[in-house]
């Protein structure tokens, strides 16, 4: 078999082609060569697996016509191949000289149900995150079902090339899923690249024009290839997973400070320790059924069980949703807060909850104040749901925190503790009154 040529690729592109995983994602900013590297991977496939057809999938047919056809034709030439575009059939026939290497079947993901009736051994899915998360998942499942070549050594692999459009399908599939189940890293791999990595192939004014056209949050995504919240304004905009990172963990017998949110079936608690007087989130309890269930979970994790009972081996201070003083969990005969006190926990609860924006402002001031001080830190390894929720919760159209995505519970829980122990102190202005003479 003739060896494939070695075209010129930038560093992230070369790294992407060398990745061994079955499912690979190239997540990058504008002008970073996403379709180019995806097309290169397809050309590499045809050199290695002649007559094993491939597929290309884009959000719309116009993108296939306007972007993929001309890009692939150029990339194919760079790889010593020829592209014979059959636009009416939505296909590209690939040749090396006169030798037929295979066909690329091109389909739009606009209607995922139409991705049927053929088989391929390699797929390139372009700009997947431009679509809604639901439609992207539907398209992904249809594409996976097309990967049906039974050839020894063939991976039937899928490449995804996309700009990061918030915390959508690619983030969930290639980041969150792999973080929660590290073993999936053998099958899923991702490269993140910046527009700067491809700067030599861009006009001199390309990057400056991005800075002129986009706000900071979009620059992080569309220039640096980072996953950021693009749906609307992020509520906890001063939180940064890296800059607010903590490696602290719970030590024997030290007191714990636990913010708790009451929601039957979805109760949440964020567990904190203090280092030099400053808070570190070091554990989370999510999806508790009711208050008795949360009490049991807290005792199991943080107290000693001996002689048939739990022994109080450390002080546990609970900072609950103040509404728990007037409501009862399922089958409870006393209020939630009363149950927490009866369990042996110290409960610090105001008569009523603080204004929502006061709580949020206190959180943002602790994550990073106007002087650049970051006083509240989160161990994202121990609190993965909390870290995700801090990044992803946005303001709803009515100006209130969005509660439709389920990422409000842990944020509220952490906020009750922060607002109580680290409130924003509003200065009191005194006016000296004098007398006219």
N, C-alpha and C positions, 0 to 999 in steps of 0.2 A: 504494500500500500504506500502510495506517495505521501510523504510527510507534509503537514500543513505549513504554509509560510509563517514567518514571525513578524507580524505587522507592528508598527509603533503604537504603543499604548502608554497612558500615564500610569503612575504607580497604583492607585486604587483599582483601575481597570484591569491591570495585570493580576493583582491580588484576587479580584473577583473570578477571573477565568481559571485561577489555580485552586479555587475552593472545591473540596471533595464532596460537599453535601448534595443530596438529591434536590432539595429546595433551597434556592439561593436568591437573596434580595440585594439589589444595588440601589440604595436610598441616597439621593444626592440633590443638590441645588440646581437651579436653572443653568443651562450651558455647561453642565459637567460631563456631558457625553453619555447619557443614560441609554438612549436608543442605539448609539454607536457601539457601546460595550455589549448590549444585548444582542445586536446583530452579529458582533464578532463571535459571541458564544455560539450563535446558530451556525455561522460559517465553520467554526471549529468542529461542531457536531457533524456537519456534512463531510468534512475531511476524515473524521474518525469512523463514521457510521453511514457509508453511502447507501442510498436507496431506503433509508429509514426516514420517513417524512417528519417534518416539524410543523409547529403551529405558531402563529402570531396572533395575539389578542389585544385589542385596543378598545377604549371606551366608545369610539364612533368609527364609522367607515371613512369619514372625511379625514380623520387622523391617519388611518391606514394609507389613504391616497396621498395626502399632502406631506406626511412626515416619514412614514416607514418605507414606502416604495423608493423614494429618492435616496434616503439614508442607506438602506440595504444595498441598493445598486452600487453606491460608492464604497461601502464596506466590503462587499463581495470582490470588487476589483482589487482592493487592498490585500485581500486574502488569496488572490490568484484565482478567483472564481468569476463566473458570469451569471447575472440575474436576468432571466427572461420573464418579464412581468405580464401576467395575464389578468388585466384589471377586471374584465367582465366576469371572470370566474373567481375573483379574489384569491388568486394563487400566484406564487413565484416559482418558476422552475429553475433549478440551480445546476450549473454545468462547470466542469473543469475541462477547458478545451472543448472537445465534442462529447466528452463523457458525462452522462447524466448522473448527478449526485443525489437528487431528491427534490421534493416539492414542499414549499411552505404554504400551508393552508391558512388563510387570513380570515378572521372573524371578528365582528363587533361584539362587545360585551353589553351593549345597550339592552339587548333582550337575551339574557342568559339561556333561556329555554331553547334557543335556536342553535346552541352549540352541541350538535348531535350528528351522528351518522358517519363518523370517520375515526381513524385512529392515528396517533402520532407517537414518536419516541422522544421528542424534545419540544418544550414550549417556551415561548417568550411572552410574558404578560406585561404590557407597557402601561404606565400611569394608572395602576390599579386603584390607588387611593383618591383619584379624582372622583370616583364613584362613591355612592353611599356605602356604608359598611355592610348593610344588608345585601345590596345588589352585588357588591364585591365578593361576599361569601358565596352567594348563589353561583356566580361566574366561576369562582375557584373550584367549587365542587364539580361543576360541569366539565371544566378543563381537566381536572384530575381523572375523571371518568374516561377521557379520551386517551390517556397514557397507557396503551395496551399492547405495545410491541413486546413479544416474548423472545428476546435475543440474549444469549449469554453475555453478561458483562455490561449490558445497556442499563443505565439508571432510570430511564424514563423520567428525566429530570425536568423541573420547572424553574425558569428564571423570572424574577420580578424586577422591573426597573421602574422607579417612581420618585417623584418629589414627595417629601413628607407632608401630608395634608392634615395634620393633627394626629390625634390618637385613634386612628381608624383601623382598618383591617390589617394592614401590614404591621403596624405596631403590635396589635393583639396577637398576630400569628407568629411573628419573628422575634419579638422582644418579650412581651409579657408571658406568653405561653412557655417560651424556653427558660425564662427566669424562674417560673413556677415549677417546671419539670426539666431540670438540667440535662437529663438523658436525651431530650429531643434535639440537643445541640449537635448530635451526630447526623441528624437529617436536615436541620434548618440552620442556615448560615446567612450572615448579613454583613455587607460593607457599607459604611456611610462615608460619603465623599462631599467635598466642598467645591464650589465653582472655582475657587482658587487653584484646585488641583489640575484644572484644565485651562488655566489662564493663557497659556502660550497659544492655544488654538482659538482664542476669542479676540474680537476687536478691542482696541485699547480702551474705548469708553464703555465697554459692556458692564463691567463691575461697578464703576462709578454711577452709571445710570440706574442700577438696582438700588443703590443707596439713596438716590434722588427720588425714586418712585415708591419705595416701600417703607413702612414703619419698622421699628426695631424687631417686633415679634415676628413679622414676616421675613425679615432678613435672616433670622436664625434658621428658618425653614428653607427659604428659597435661595439662600446663598451658602449657608453652612450645612444644610442637609440635616438639621436637627428636628426631632419630634417636639413640637410645641403646640399649645392650644390655639387654634385658629377659628374656632366656632364663634367666639365673641370674647370679650375681655375676661381674662382669667381672674378669679376672685383672689387667689393667694399668689399674686404676681411677683412678690418679693421672694418666694420660696424657690430655691435652686437645689436640685437633688445633690449636686456635687458640693456647692459652697456651703450648704447647710447639713452636710453629711456628718454622721456621728458613728464612732466605733464602740461607744459605751454599751455595756450590758449590765444586767442586774447582778449585784453582789450580795453575798449572804447577809441576812439580817438588816439590810438597809431599808429605810422607809420608801414606800411607793406612793406616787401621786397619780391617781387614775381619773381621767375625765370620762364621763359615761353619758351616752345618749339613749333615751328610752324609745323603742319602737318594737312592738311585739312581733317577734319573728325575725327582727333585724337589729337587735340591740348591739351596740358597739361600745368598746372601751379602749382608750389609748393610755398605756402605762408609761409613766415618766419616772426618772430619777433626776436628782440635782447634782451637778458638778460645779463647784465654786459658786453655788447659788443660782446657777443657770440651768434651765430644763433641757433634758434629752429624752425624746420619745424612744423607748427601747423595747416595746412589745405591744401587740394589739390582740384584742379578742373581738371577733366579728360574728355576725349572724347568731347571736344568742337568742334563745326563744323567748324567755321572759326573765324577770328579776331573780327568781329562785335559781334559774339555770345559770345566770351570770354569777351569782354568789357562789355556786358550786364550782364553776370554772376558776374563779379567782382563788378560792381556797385550795383547789387541787394544784394550781400552778405555784402558789407563793407561800403557802403554809405547810407545816409538817403534819402528816397523818400518822398517828400512832395510837394504839390501844382503842381502835374503833372510833376515833374522833380527830378533828383537825385542831392543831395547837397553834396559837397565835405566836409566830416566831419573828414577826416584823410588823411595824405599824403600816397600815394601809389606809390611805386617805382618799375618799371618793368625792369627786366634784361632779355631781349629777345635773342633768336637765332639771331645772326647778319645777317643771310641771309634774315631776314624779311625786311631789308632795301631795297632790290632789287626785292622783289616779291610781288604779290598781292593775297589776298584771293579771293574766289569766289565772283563775282559781285562787287568787290571793285574797286574804282576809284583811290585810293591812296595806297601807300605801307602800309604794316602791321604796321611798326614802326610809320609811320606818323599818322595812325589811332589811335594808342595808345596815342600819344602826343595830338592829337586833342580831345581825350576823357577826357583830364585833368590829365593824369598820368605823373609822371616824368619817363623818359625813359633813362636808362643807358646802352648804347650799344656800344661796340667797333667797329672800322671800319670793322673788320672781326672776325670770331670765333677763339678762341685759339686752338692750337693743341689739339686733342682729349685726348692724354695721359697727357698733362699738366693739363687739366680740371679734369681728373680722379685722378691724383696724388694729386691735391689740395683737392679733396673730401676725399681721403684716409687719408691724413695728418690731416684733421680736425676731421675725425672720431676717429683716434688714431695715434698720432705721435710716434716717436722713444722713447720718454720719457714716453710713456704710458698715455699721456694727451688726454682726449676725449673732444673736444671743440665744436663739432657739434652734436646736439641731435634732435631726431625725435619723435613726438607724434604719435605712430603707431595707436592709436585709431582714431585720426583725419586724418591720412594719411595712410590708410591701403594699398592702391595700391603702394604708394611710398615705404613703408617698405618692402612689398613683392618683389618689383622689385629690390631694393638694395640687397636683399639676393639672388635673382635668376639669375640676368644677368651675363653671362659668356663671356669669350673670344671665338671668332669663330676661325676656323682653319686657317684663313688668318691673324690672329693676331690683328684683329679689334674687337670692341665690337659686340657681336651677336645681330642682330636686327630682327631675324626671329620669336621671341616669343612674341613680342609686349611689352616687359618690358623695353624698352629703352627710351620711351617718358618722363616719369616722372623723370628718372635719369638725362637725358640731361637737363631738365628744372631746377632741383635743382642745377646742376653743373654750369650753366651759372651764377647764383647768387654767388655761393661759389667762383668760380674762380675769379670773378671780385672784390669781397670785401675781400676775404681771400686767395690771391694767394700765391703760394710757391715763396718766395723771394730768388733768387739765389745770393749768396754772390759774390761780385766783388773783384777780387784779383788785388791788385796794386803791382807793382814791382819797387822798388827804384833802379834807374840806377846810378851807380857811374862811376868814371873814373880811369883808371889804373894809378898807379904812378910809 
